[in-house]
Amino acid sequence: MAAPAIVVMGGSGRMGRMLCDLVRASDAMRLAGIVEAPGHDWAGRDLGTAMGGAEIGVPVTDDPAAMVAGADAVIDFTTPAATVAMSRLCAETGTAHIVGTTGLTEDDIAAVDGAGAHTVVVRAGNMSLGVNLMTQLVRQVAASLDADYDIEIVEAHHRHKVDAPSGTALMLGEAAAEGRGVTLGDVADRGRDGITGARDRGDIGFAAIRGGDVVGEHDVIFAGAGERLILRHVASDRSVFARGALKAALWAQGRAPGAYDMRDVLGLR
């Protein structure tokens, strides 16, 4: 069977370049093309020459319809607007859509997951194996400890990250809420400043740190009277996210249409 053809969204960015390198180095898949924003300097060029080298036979386009129609999967770590637009195109072409984009609103998520009626969508706030195992642990601990244990989620990222809380922090918050049998939107406390009053029992709090070149750190704190349980994940290399996305792209091949996440990919459900 031929290796799946992979299209990378935003190949000129940090994550995009890493994805391109990993796909090209893999024997299990091939890099079919790159999609960039309309008017991007790389559009219409070969990826190799766009990066300052020789041609490598990988086209870059800002008009993705034909490229996506001929691909087996699109890997997408871009912006909410670009991801929603790509979800519509993947639904039309039946191309698997692997989504690591963060900062999605509820409406964005509904649109992206809605494409699962027509194709395979794998969406996750974080695609690393460690984070998804941690998510399972958070769900289990939250189910075991009642609201006498306050839940706080603290995350740290580099200075350039534009959304807060991070997609991973929200994913961990959703897991904690599921464990407690509540809806995160009803109990989330996403900002404290000034005289806020005492903490409400049962709330799930979030705090975000931005600075330097931090790749990603997440703590989930269960704070009770006399003790604290802290679950922690530290990412020191962005390749953990890219490798998870590649695993998802391979897993998606031959699957029935649907909206999936990394728990499905990793067999954790």
Secondary structure as UniProt FT lines:
FT   STRAND          5..9
FT   TURN            10..12
FT   HELIX           14..25
FT   STRAND          30..35
FT   TURN            38..39
FT   TURN            41..44
FT   HELIX           47..50
FT   TURN            51..52
FT   STRAND          59..61
FT   HELIX           65..69
FT   STRAND          73..76
FT   HELIX           80..93
FT   STRAND          96..99
FT   HELIX           106..114
FT   HELIX           115..117
FT   STRAND          120..123
FT   HELIX           129..144
FT   TURN            147..148
FT   STRAND          150..157
FT   TURN            159..160
FT   HELIX           167..180
FT   HELIX           184..187
FT   STRAND          188..189
FT   TURN            201..202
FT   STRAND          204..210
FT   TURN            212..213
FT   STRAND          216..224
FT   TURN            225..226
FT   STRAND          227..235
FT   HELIX           239..251
FT   TURN            252..254
FT   STRAND          258..260
FT   HELIX           262..265
FT   TURN            266..267
//
